[in-house]
Amino acid sequence: MKYLIALLLILNIGYCFVATKSPTPHSSAISLSQTFDNSLYNADEEVWTIVNDEYNRQFNGIELIASENFASKAVMEALGSCMTNKYSEGLPGARYYGGNENIDKIERLCQQRALSLFGLNVNEWGVNVQPYSGSPANFAVYTALLKPHDRIMGLDLPSGGHLTHGYQTAKRKVSATSIFFESMPYRVGALDGLIDYDELAKNAELFKPKLIIAGASAYPRDWDYKRMKEIANSVGSYLMADIAHISGIVATKQCNNPFEYCDIVTSTTHKSLRGPRSGMIFYKLEFEDLINNAVFPALQGGPHNHQITALAVALREAAAPSFRDYIKQVLTNAKALSNELIKRGYKVVTDGTDNHIVLWDARSTGLSGSKIEKILELCHISVNKNTVIGDTSAATPGGVRLGTPAMTTRGMKESDMELIAGLIHKATNLAIKIQSEEPNQSKKLVDFVKHMKNELYRDDINSITSEVHSLSKSFPLPGVKPSK
Ligand SMILES: Cc1ncc(COP(=O)(O)O)c(C=O)c1O
């Protein structure tokens, strides 16, 4: 390093000398390369430090956020490549800018890999790989298939649905989907937590939606796409599946296949599929022009070519037999985690899971999901609070969503899930104690968070945290490690 700095200084001094004496095009090229060829560390230590801290947080902690994963080094290299520099509005072979021969190649390759991964016949299906992420992909579908104020039905957010499937409250149109379209949700049953297809059929008959959406962000069971198609057919509606969470599971055929019944399938690419943050829209060919025109020019501008490049890499990784083994382990780990929580006396919504999600109904602990999220965060376990059926307020949800894709990528197996459940149990017991010792007997989250940081509990928190670190650090973190 010392020698490198010395060399850079010499070059720089040399350049200054030449530049002051006789500036030439050649010398200004040297100056450019000195500015732009610096590593992140040398160019901007402040940003490097934040990235490095985040790397360490990910490496030391236990990541149980169901929508997150760890992308590979190859995916990250593609994301950080020169493909980020290029404008390419339009589609392969029909761009609004010159110089796109390589961009055309990568986008076509990405499309081929996407169709092939999901076993789709190119005479029936096409795919647009340009959506910037899952939410824009969904909005592009609505823009393509619906007129303003047409009607849609998606799973209600408190039942596990996603915001973009039409979420609104009595007071507020929360999602743009509910601003521009008329939304009526369907729900899970109050007793069993399972999608109430009968109620969906009844309400669809009355509401006559133009689009029904299958798919969720916090639903631990598989989907009956056949039944949903029958309901859609009975009211003349399109059927779309948003497989953002489960696309890795669908790709490896470890769950029901939405492509058998749906007109459109959207997905993010960074969850169980383990790619870069991006989105895809698969469409039956009759919708090709509508979908492509909705993505561009209706909603987006230039495609993010570095994402498309990285997605092509991730799709190849997902086609390998090892990815199928990985997904099987994700599912096995989720079942193990669910069983371990049940063994410790906790309630899990639907009493188990078919996928990568364990939805923990924590209300019997007397703690809100938010308090459990906070104490686990203090112990370096990342989870998110989640509404569970029967919650009266979305502001204080009674559940916690746990997911296994990320830690399974790092190599964890069922026995590690047992250890994780044990750590969650310890932290939860500590949270119960902290709440009961809050000086004013306040049940407010702010007061809990303040009291949780009291000196009294430091040793207990430190002890759980060091157990978390020693477990987590024994599993490698894939990707690009920030270097100096
Ligand atoms: C089912 C579902 N659809 C869409 C999205 C939106 O994806 P993004 O956050 O990439 O916009 C999510 C994100 O969590 C999701 O769970």
The ligand as an ORCA input file, in Angstrom:
! r2SCAN-3c Opt
* xyz 0 1
  C     -45.495     -9.934     -3.216
  C     -44.666     -8.707     -3.473
  N     -44.852     -8.035     -4.614
  C     -44.132     -6.939     -4.898
  C     -43.192     -6.454     -4.028
  C     -42.502     -5.165     -4.345
  O     -41.198     -5.317     -4.660
  P     -40.174     -4.083     -4.598
  O     -39.942     -3.817     -3.162
  O     -39.011     -4.624     -5.334
  O     -40.829     -2.941     -5.298
  C     -42.951     -7.138     -2.832
  C     -41.917     -6.638     -1.910
  O     -41.763     -6.972     -0.803
  C     -43.716     -8.291     -2.544
  O     -43.559     -8.942     -1.390
*
